[in-house]
Amino acid sequence: MLDATDIARLIATGALTAVQATQDVLDRIAAHDGDLHAFLTVDAPGALAAATAADAAQRRGDALGPLHGVPISLKDEVWTKGLRSTAGSRLYEQFVPETDSEAVARLRRAGAIIVGKTQLPEFAAWPQSKNLVGPEAVNPHDHSRISGASSGGSAASVASGMVPLSLGSDGGGSIRIPSALCGTFGLFPTPGLVPARDSFSYSPFASLGPITRSVRDAALMLQAIAGHDPLEVGSLDTPVPDYLSTLDAGVEGLRIAFTPDFGWVDADPRITALTAEVASRLTAVGAVVEQPAIEIEDIWPVFGAVTLGASVYDGVRTPYMVSPTHVDRLLNGLDQLTPPLQMAVASAPPTPEQYADAMVTIGRVREQFRIWFQSYDVICSPTMAMLAPISPQDWSMPYPDGRMGTNYTAYANVCCLTAASYPCGPVAGLPVGLQVIGRGGAEALVLRVCRALEKVAPYSGLV
C-alpha cells in the first residue's frame, strides 16, 4: 500500500487513476476486513462513483485538490450525507444524515474518496472499538488484542494497509492511543482547529484528526480539514499555516523534554526505555533533549466532570450529543445500549459545583504545563503505559487501572494543547508510540519534530 502522498502524486501525473486506487483499496478491505472488523460500513458503489467522477474531472482539466483520488476511511462518529452514520449504537444503526460533517465536506472538496466508516465504541465511550452494531475491531498485530479506542477501527484500517489514511477523533487520547497500539502515526489537533459540526462529538476538548502511514500524510490531511468554521461555537478563528512547507525544517536548536511518567504513571519499563532512547536520537539532528523531573498532577479523577460539564454547563460547541433530540432518543432506548453505556446514562451528571471544582484542578495543570513550555519547545512521553491489552470477551475493562488508557494522553485535551503519537518501534512484537506534545496551535512544530523522528528513528508498525 502506497501512502496518500504518493497516491495523490501518481494520480496527478496520470500514472494511476482514482478508480484504480479505489478498487485496490476495496480489494484489500474484502481480503482482510473479515478478520479485523475495522469497518462498520463499506460503500463500494459510492466510492467507485466518486472515483469515476474524479477521473472525469481530471480529464476535463479541472483543478485538483491535494487529496484528489485518494481513498480514505472515516471514523463512524462523523456524519456522511447519504451514508449511514451509527456512532456505534443501535439507536443510530439506520441513521442516514442529510448533510456531511463540515470536516467530511472539506475532505470531499480536497478530492478524497470515502470508502467507508470505521468501527468505534458506542458513542466513543469505551476503551475497546466494540459495540452491538458490529464485531470488535481487533489489533492487526495480534487479533486477540484490542486495537484501542475510540478510533480503533480507523487505526486498524490504516495499520493493516487497507487504506492509506483515516479520519479519527480524540477526546482523551482516541487518536493517539489506537495509533500507538496499532503502529500508525496519529495527530491530535488543538481543540477548535478542526470543525466537529454535524457529528457525534460531544467534548469541547476533543478534535477530529488524521491517522496515517506517514507524518507527511498527516500534514496533507490536516491542511485540508483545519480552519475556522463560523457556524461552530468554539471554532478557532486563527490563520492556518502551511504545514507542508515547514515539515522538513528540522529540529536544530529545539529544546525537547522527555518524561517517562509525569511523576506518577506506572508504565511498562520496556516502553519507557524505548521511548526515551528514540527521543534521545533527536540530538543527532541538532535538538537538545533532556529528561527533567516533570511532575504534573493526575487529572483522571476530574476528567469526566470536566469534559461533560463543559458541554452541559458552558454550552461549548452546543453539540448534537447534548441536544434534546439525542437525549430523548437515548432515554427511550436504554435497553438497546451496551452495558457500559447503560451504566453511564444511569449515573448522575456532574453538578455545577463539581464542574467548578474540577476546573480548578485543570487550571492548576494548565499552569504546570505553561511553566514547562517556558523552558521547552515540546514535551515527549510514552503514549501508552502498557502494550495492547488482551481483549476481554465480556464488557470488563481491558486496562487494569480503569483509566481507559489515557494516563499520558488526556493532558493535551483538557489543556487544549496539540499532540501526536509517533510509532517508534516494537516491544515483544507489538507497536509502541512516543507522544510529542506542543503548545496549543503548535501543530506545525509537532509535525516537524515527528518528521525528524522519521529520519532518525524510522519504524514501520504496519502489517
N, C-alpha and C positions, 0 to 999 in steps of 0.2 A: 504493500500500500504506500503510495506516494503521499507526502504531506500536502496540505492545502495550497501552500505557496507554489509548489511545483505543478500541481494540477492546474491552478489558475494560469500559470505561465505557459504550459503546454497547450491549453485551450486557446489562449490569446494568440499564440503563434500558429495555430491551425494543426499542430501535431496530434491533437486529441480533441474529440468533440465532447460536449456536455452529455450527450446521450451515452457515449461510450463510458465516460467516467461514472455516470449514474448507474448504468447497467452493471458495471463491475462491482459497485458498492452493493447493489441489490443481490447480486450473486453471492457476495461474501456473507451478507446477512442470512440468506437462505441456507448457506453451508454451515454457519457457526451459531446462529442465534438459538437454534433448538437446544443447545447445551447451556448457553449463557443467559438467555432470557433478558437481554439488555433492553429489548424493545417491547412496549405495550401495543404500539400501533405502527405498522409499516404501510406506507402509502405508495406502492409501486406505480399505479396508474397516474397519480398526481405528480409524482417525481419525474416520470418519463415525459409527461406532457409539458412540465415546466422546462425540462432539459431540451426537448424539441423546440420549444419557443425560444430558449436561449441560443440555440444554434441558428435558428432563423434570424434572430436579431443580429447575430454576428455576421451572417452572410449579407444582411442589408447594410452593414457598416455602422450600426448603432454604437453609441458609446458603451463601453463595457465597464461594469463595476469591478471592484477589487476582488470579489469572490465569484466572478462570473463563471457559472457552470460547476461550481464546487459543491458536491453533495455533503450535507450536514445532518446531524440529528439534533433534536431539541428535547430537553427535559420536559416531561408532560405536566409541568407547572404553568408554562406559558400557553396562552390561547392561540389557536390557529384557525383562521377562518375556513369553515367548511370541513374541518378535520377534527375528530373528537379530541377533547381535552379533559382528562379524567381526574387529575390531581391524585391518581392512585386510589380513588374512592369509588365505591359502588354508588354513592349518591350522585356521582357525575359520570357514570360509566357510559352513558349515551349523550353526554353534553357536547353539542357541536356549536361553537361560538359563531356569531355573525361578524366578528371582527378579529383581526390579528392583534396580538400584543404589539405594542409600539416597537419593542426590540425585534420581534419577528418581522414586522413590516420593514424595518431598516435592513435586516439581513436579506430580505427579498429584493429590496432596491439595490443592494450591493451585488446581486446576481446569484446568491446562494440557492441551491436546490434542496428543499426539505424532503428527506426520505422517510422520516418517521419520528415518533415520540418515544422517549425512553422511560424506563421503569424508575420508580421512586417510592418512598414510604407514603402512606396515606397522609395527604396534606403536608408532606415533607417533615413529619414529626416523629420519626423513629430512626434509630441508627442502622437499620438494615433497609435496603431497597426492596421492600417486601410489602405486599398488601393483599387484598382479597379480589383484585381485578385480574391479576396475572401472577405467574411464578416469580420467585425472587431472582433478581439479577445477581449472579454469583461472580466471584473473582476469576478473571481469566487465567491467573497463575495457579490457582488451586480451587476447583469448583466446590470444595467443601467449606470454603471460607467466604466471608461477606465481601462485597465489592465496595462497602462503605455507603454512607448516606449524607445528604439525601439525594445527591446526584450520582448514585452508584451506577445506574443504567447508562448514563452519559459517559462516565469514565470507562466502563466495561466496553461500550461500543467503540471507543477510540483505542483503548489498550489492546483490544483483540484484532485491530486492523479492519474492522467492518466499515468505519467511516474515518475520515481524516480529522474531523473536529466536531465538537458538540457544544451547545449552549447549556450551561448548568446554572444553578443558583446557590447562594451561600448565605445562611443566616446565623451561622455559628461555626462554620467550617465545612459546609456541604459541597463546596467545590474542591477545597484543599484536602479534605480527609479522603474521599474516594480517589483523588489523584495520587496521593501518597500510597494508598493501599494497592492501587492497580498499576502504578508506574507511568502515569501521564503527567503532563505539565498543566497546572491549574492556577488561574489568576482570579483573586477576589478584588474587584474594583471598589474604590471608595463608595460607600452608600450615597445614592443620588446621582452618580455619574452616568449610570445606565438606567434608562426608564424601566419601571416594572408595571406600568399601567396595563390593564387588561391581562391579568394573570392571577394565579392563586397565591401570590406573595402576600405575606401579612406583616413582616417585620420591617420597621424603619431602619434597622441595622443590617438588612440583607441587601444583596446585589446579584443581578444576573451577571454571568461572566463566562469566559472561554475555558474549555477543557480540550487540550490539543496534543499533537505529537511533537511540537517544537515551540520554542519561545517566539520565533518569528510568526508562526501561525497565530499565536495568541495576540500579538501586536496587530496583525492584519485584521483579526476578528474584532478586537476592541475598537479599532479605528472605525469600523462600520457601525457599531452599536452605541458608542459613547456620545454624550451630548445632551444639552438641555431639552426638556420636554415641558412646554408651557402649560400643558394640561395636567401635569402631575405635581401635587404638593410635595415639597421636599427635593425636587429635582435641582441639581446644581447648575447654576447659570454662570459657568466659567468657560473660558476658551479651552477647546480640546487640542492638545499638542499633536504634532506629527510623531506618533510612536515609532514608526519605522525609521525615520530619519536619524534618530539618536540611538538606535538599537545597538549599533556597533561602536559607540563612542568610548567604550572601555570603562574601567574602574580605577584607573591610576589616580592615586591621591584620596580615594574614598576611605572613610573610616567605617569599619564594619565590626559590630559586636556580635559575639556568639554566646548564647546562654544554653546550657544543657537542660535547665529545669525551671527557670524563672524563680528559683529559690524554694520551690515546693513540689514540683512534679516528680513523681516516682516513675521513671522511664526505664525501659529495657536498656541496659548499659551497652549492648551491641549497637543500638540505634544512636545513642548519644555519641559513642566513639566514632561511628561512621560519619555522622553529620558534622561533627567538629572537624574531622580530618578533611572532608570535602570543602567546608567553608574556608579552612586554612589555605587551600590551594589558590585562593584569590590573591594571596601575597605574591605569587609568581607573575601576576599581571599588574602589579603596582598598587594594590589595595593594602591598607593597614588593617589587619584582622586581630582583634583582641578578645579575651574572654573575661570580662569584668564580672564581679559578683552582682548580677542583676536580680533584684528581689521585687516582684510585682504581686500585689495582693490577689488572692484567689477570688474569682468573680462568680464561680458556679452557683454558690448559694443564692445569688440575687439575679442570675441570668434570666430565668423565666419571668420574674416580676418586671424586669426592665424591658424585655422585648415585647411582651404582651401589653404591659402597662402603657408604653409609649403609643401603641396603636389605639388603645381604648380611650386613654385619657387626654392625649395630646392631639389625636386625630391626624397624626403624621401619615401622609400619603393617602389617607382615607381609603384603605384598600378594600377590595371586594370581600376578603375573608372576615371582616368585622361588620359587613353590611347586614341590614335586616333580612335581605333575601337569602343570604347564605346561612345566617343564624337560624332562621325558620326551617330551612331545609335540614340543617344539622340536628335540631331538636326533634324534628319529626321523623328522623331516620336513624335513631341511635342504634337500633338492632342491626343495621347494615354496616356499622363501623367495626374496625379492628379492635380487639380488646384494649390496646394502649390508648386508642382514641376515645373509646367509651369512658375510660377512667379519666382522661384529660377533660372531656366535656363535663363529666360529673363533678369535677373539682371546682372549687370557687376561684374566680379570677382574683388577681391581687387587688387589695383595697387601695384607694388613693394614698393612704398613709404608707402602706408597704411599698408602693411605687416610688414615693418621695424618698423613703429611706434607702431604697435600692439605688436611686440616682445619686445619693450622697456617696455611696460606695464607688459607683462608677466615676464620679467626679475625682475621687482620690486616685483611682487607677489612671485616669487620663492625665492627671498631673504627673504621676510617676513616669509615664511614657514621654510626656513633654520634656521632662528633665533629661532623660536618657537620649532623646533626639537632639538635645543641645550639643552632645558630645559625639554622636554617631549618625551617619547618613542612613544606614539601615541596621536592623536588628535581626539576627538569624537565630533559629532554634530548630530542633526537630519539628516536623509537622505532627507526628503521632508519637504517643508514649509506648506503643506496642505494635507488633506486626498484626496483619489482618486476622481477626479472631475467627474461630470456627463458627459457622452459622448455627444458631440454636434451631431446633426443629419446631419449638413452640414459640411463644411470644416473650420469652425471658430475655433479659438484657445481655447482649453479647460482650459488653465491657464490664469487667468485674467491679470497677469503682462506680458504675452507674452514671458516668459523666458524658455519655454519648460520644466519646472520643474527642471532645472539644478542649481538652486540657490546655493545649497550646494555641488553638486557633481562635477561640471566641473573643480574645482580647481585641483583635483587629476590628471585629464587628462593633462591639459596644463603644470602642474608642474612635470609630469612624476613620480608621486607617485603611491602607491597602496592603495586600499580602499575597504571596504566591507560594505554591509548593513545587519545588524542583525535584525531579526524580534523580536521586544521587547514587543509587546502587542497591544491590540486594543484600539481605541478611537471611541466611538459611533458605535461599532461593526465592524470597519474597521481597517486593519493592519497598524502598524506604524513601521518604520525602524530607527535604530540607526546606524549612519555611523561611522566607525572606519578607520581612515586614518593613514598610515605609510609612512616612507621614501621609496623612490624607491628601490625595491629589498627586502623589508621587509615583503613579503607575509607570511613567517613562523611566524613572530611575530604577525601580524594582525590575522592570523588564531588562534594562541594561545589565544589572548585576546577574540576572539569570542567564542572559545571553553569554556573559563572560564565563559563567559556570559551564555552559555547554562546551566551551573551548578547553577549559582546564580539567573538567570532570565529566566527560561525555559518558552517558549511560542510556541505553535503550531498555526501558522497562516494558516494551511492547511484546506481545506474544506472537 
